[in-house]
Amino acid sequence: MREQKLNERKAILLVEDEPLVAMVEKRTLEKSGYAVITAGTGEQALAILGHSRDVDLVLMDIDLGDGIDGTEAAEQILLGRDLPVVFLSSHTEPEVVQKTEGITSYGYIVKNSGETVLLASVKMAFRLFEAHVGLRTQKEQLDRALVQDERARAQLESKTQELERYFSSSLDMLCIANTEGEFLRLNPEWEKVLGYSLSELEGRPFLDLVHPHDQEPTHQAISRLADQQELLSFENRFRCKDGSYRWIEWRSRPVGEMIYAVARDVTGRKQAEDALREGERKLRVTLESIGDGVITTDAQGNVVRMNSVAESLCGWSRDDACGRSLLDVFRIVNAETRAPVDNPVIKVLENGEIAGLANHTVLITKDGAEYQIADSAAPIRDDDGTINGVVLVFRDVTEQYEKDRQLRERVKELNCLHKISEIVDEPNITLESILQKTAEMLPASWLYPEEAACRITVQESEYRSCGFTIGQWILTRDLWAEGRRVGTVEIHYPAALNPKQGSADHEPFLDEERTLLNSIAERIGRTIERKRSEETLLREVQHRVKNTMNTMVSLLTLEADRMSDNPAAAEALSDASSRFRSMGVLYDQLYRVGDHTSVSVEDYITELVQQLAALFPAGDAVRLRFHVQDFVMDGRRLSSLGMIVNELVTNAMKYAFRERGAGELNLSVQHSNGQARLVVEDDGPGMPADFDANHHAGFGLTMIEALAQNLDGEVRFEQNRGLRAVLEFTV
């Protein structure tokens, strides 16, 4: 059973030219568990092995007939395949056996030696082949190992040389020492740094060169290395050959009693750090000496440092502020609108130019307090011109701002009162116009003029600014005149103000504005008193003048009636009476309209003509036609116009209707672009054919021309159906 296991799956190619012998040998081998393939010639054996890889052993007869013999076939087989070949032959001659040994040495079996010899020889051949394969594999492995060992030795040699070159040429100071504190090996960089030769340093305790102040820290560092702890960053000072000291930075790793270290001369860096610290100290002293707040930021707008003034104004400690966005620490808004103000640091970072704050800027501290400030920000540039931060300098101007604000409010108050005085002093202005213009002017004097509105109430009359609406916040003062309350003056703000401009706890009115409104109310009250006194006086004067005019008219009329024997004198007195009557009508108009400086042209002319026509016997029979475009003229100029109308109408009533007793009188007044045109036209016989107005020396015509010049106009006479007088003048 064990033998069958050893032989299973083994295939043997049996090359035998004798069929019976081949059959017997095949059967013998198959009984032992071998798979047997037979070939009768050497050529057949080569063909089978050419297309089959399943043959494990060749059992080869030497004499194979006419073809190639067994030895030749074996040689050709072994050229292409590594197989055990066992010769099976009847020959026992030494030369034959020797020839086969030169080809292969897996065995030579003499035919008819018996089944035992055959099977034993085959097994031995398999074992020899397996041993041969094992030895060959071992040899190949050994050869590969030798090659790898040689390659590793070469690589090791190369690495050793490379490390040696690195050790010698490194710019760092390389060191091998022991935990006893002795230099064992150093690279040449130590000579450059300390000035000693390597022979003076190697084998020497390096503590001999350590600065006295660094001895204790160095002992502690060696103890840590002896405890197998790495030393990643350690600094001490070493004495140079010239007696000076250099700062050395170490990075060390222990391996047993050995210390492998990389050191670097950091004297320059330490000096730079000392200089930087000194610069920082001086900068800190400078910043603390500045009376303004100073904040510096990085390129991202984050706080880097701030002085104590900035801490006080912002309400932030520098420890809390550093690293925060400046927008968190430096909160600024417009003092009037409460809208956020563009941060000057952001402007500098964006455009690289110095930037300042707008006026009326308020800084809100961390706890909500407010300071009025002024500031400027400038870029911090490196040597290449790149902006790497911003410095912000600001100061508290609250006190100055308050003084300026009070001054502005005082100037505003004076301007406001001056404007009221200018309105009051306008020529011929009425009280109603004064109050209306004042209401329209006052909002501009308040803190928020675009939102402010004004209303002045005097008895039953109201005078409002443009777009007036009742506001949520109202500042009001009473108006007093002649010892009694006559009205109010009010300033209104709407509910839509910015919350900081007006809220439940914060009215939008300044204390100075309350004082200003007191002054305004007092000024308006005095103006009302003065205007009413002037009006009373003027009415009294006008009343007296009117009475005087009426008296003069009565006296002249009585005197004219007595002159019946002197028609010319009576006519002259009647003309004078009519002129006084014209002036009386004007004063009556002035007295009745309440405006003692200007009168309606239509009302005055119409009434005057009607009164004049009624003085004549034919007055009721004359049709009066008026076409008057109404406008207002001041009393002085209207008096001149009235005298001209008086002369023209009187002449028409005297001469145009004297014989007929009836007729038509047309009067028209047109006004456009500052010019006026008066036409008085009757339907009478007109002037005599030889009448020349330019050379007529009558008093009436002379007076008309003089009065026309006083009105910056001229008069002309035209013949139509009757007489037509045209006056063109400047209004």
C-alpha positions, 0 to 999 in steps of 0.5 A: 500500500505504501509503495503504491502511494509512492508511485501514484501519478508517476508516468514512465515512458518505456522505450522497447523495440521487443513487443513481448518484453515491453508488455511484460515490463509494462505490466510489472510497472503498472502493478506497482502503480505506475502509469506506463506509456510505450514506444517502439523506437527512439523516434517515437519516444521523442515524438511522445515527449515533444507533445506531452509533459506528463512523463516523469521517467524514461526507461530506455532500451539501448538497441532499438532496431534500425533507427536511432539507438537508446543512447542517441535518443536519451541525449536528444531527450535530455537536451530539451527535458530534465528527466531521469533516464534509466537504461534497460539493456542486455549488454553488460560490456564495460564500454556500453555501461561507461557510455551510458554513464556519460549521458546520465547516471540514474541507473543501468538495469540488465534485462531479465534481472527480475521484477525486484531489481527493475522496481528497485532501480526505478524507485532509486532513479526517482529518488536520485532525481528528486535529490538532484532536483533538491540539490540544484534548487539549493544551489540556485538559492545559494547562488542567488543568496551569494549575489544578493549578499554581494549586492548588499555588501556593495550597497552597504559600502556605497551607503557607508561612503555616502554617509561619510560624505554627508557627515563630512559635508553637512552644514549642520554640526553632527556629533557622536558622543556618549552619556559620559559627556565626551565627544567621540566623533565630530564633523568639520563644521565644528571646526568652523563654528568653535575654531578648535580642530577636530583632534582638539575636540574629539575625546574631550568632555564637552562640558568643559566648553559649556557656558557656566550659566548653562552647566546645570541645564546641560547636566539635566539634558545628559541625564534625560539622554542617559534615560533613553529620552530624546532631546528634540530642542535644547539650547546652550552656549559653547566657548569658542577658541577665541573665548567668545560664546556661540549659541548651539541648538541640539536635537539628540537621540540616545542609543544605549550609551551612545548619543547621536546629535545634530547641532546648529549654530543659532547665535544669529537667530538668538541675536535677532530674537534679542533685537526683536525683543528689544524692538518689541520693548521699545515699541511697547513703551512707545505705544504706551507713551502715545496719548491716542489709541493705537491698534495694529492688525494683520493682513486679514484685519485681526487685532495683533496689538493695542495700547492701553489707551485703545484698551480703555476706549474700546473696553477690551483687554489686549489679551481678549482682543488679540486674534479677534476681527477688528470689526468685533473690537472697534465698532463704529457708527454714524452719530446721527443716523446710527448706521454702521460706518465703513471700517477704515482698516478694511478700506486700507486693506482693499486699496492700500491707501491711508484712510480716515473716518468721516465726521460724526463717528461714534465708537461703541465700547464692549460695555455699550458706552460711546465715544466720539472719535477721530482716526486714521489708518495706514498700511504696514508694508514689508520690504517688498511693498506687500501689505501685511497689516494696518495701524489704526490711530484714533482719539477721543474727541467727545469733549471737543465734538460736544463743544463744536456741536454746541457752537454749531447749534448756537450758530444755527440758532443765530442763523434761524433768528436772523432769518426770522428778522430778515422775513419780518423786515421784508418791505410791506410784508404782512403778519400772515406772510411772516408766519407762513414763511417762518413755518416753512423756514424753521425745519431746516434749523433742526437736527434732522431737517428732512424729517422735521415739520413745523406748524404755527397756530395763531388764534384760528389760523394755522401756518404749516411747513411743506408736507406737514403731518402730525408727528410722534414727537412734538416740541411745542411752545406757547406764543404770547402777545400783549400779555395773553396767549395767542397761539403755539409754535410746534416742531414735529418728527414722524414715527419713522425715525431711526431708533437711535434718533427717537425712541420711547426712552430717547426723544430726538430733540436737543437741549439747544433746540428746546432753547432755540424754540423758546427764542423763536416763540418769543420773537414771533410773539414780539412780531405779532405785538408789533404788527398788530400795533402797526396795523392799529396805528395804520388803520387810525391814520388811514381813517383820519386821512379818509375823513380828511379826504372826505372833508376836503371833497365836501369843502371843494364841492360847496365852494364849487357850488358857490362859484356859479358866476365863475364856471371856470373856477367851479370846474377847477374846484370840481376837478380837485374834488374828484382827485381827492375822491380818487385818493379817498377810494384808495384809502378806503380800499386799503382800510377795508382789505386789512393789507395796508400796503397792496390792493386789488386793481380790479376792486379799486378801479371798478369802485373808483369809476363807478363813484366818478360816473355817479358825480355827473348828471348823465352818470346813470345813463352811461353804460359802464363796461369793465374788462379788468384782469385782476392783480395786486399793486402796492398803494403808492403805485396804485395811487398814481394809476388811480389819478390817471383813471380819475382824469381820463374818466372825468374828461370822458364824462364831461365831454363825451356824453355832454350833448347826448346825455347817454352813451358807453364807457369801456375800461379794460386792464390786462397784465402779463409778464410784469407789464400792464395795459390800461384802456379807457374808451368812450363812444363820444365825438372824440377830440377836435380835429386840430387837437394835438396831445403832444402840444396840449398844455392843459393841467390834466394832460400834463399830470397824466403824463407825469404820473405815467412816467412815475409808473415807468410807462407812457400814454397815448390817445387814439381816435376810434368811434370816440376817444381812446386813451391807452396807458402801458406801464410796468407793474 
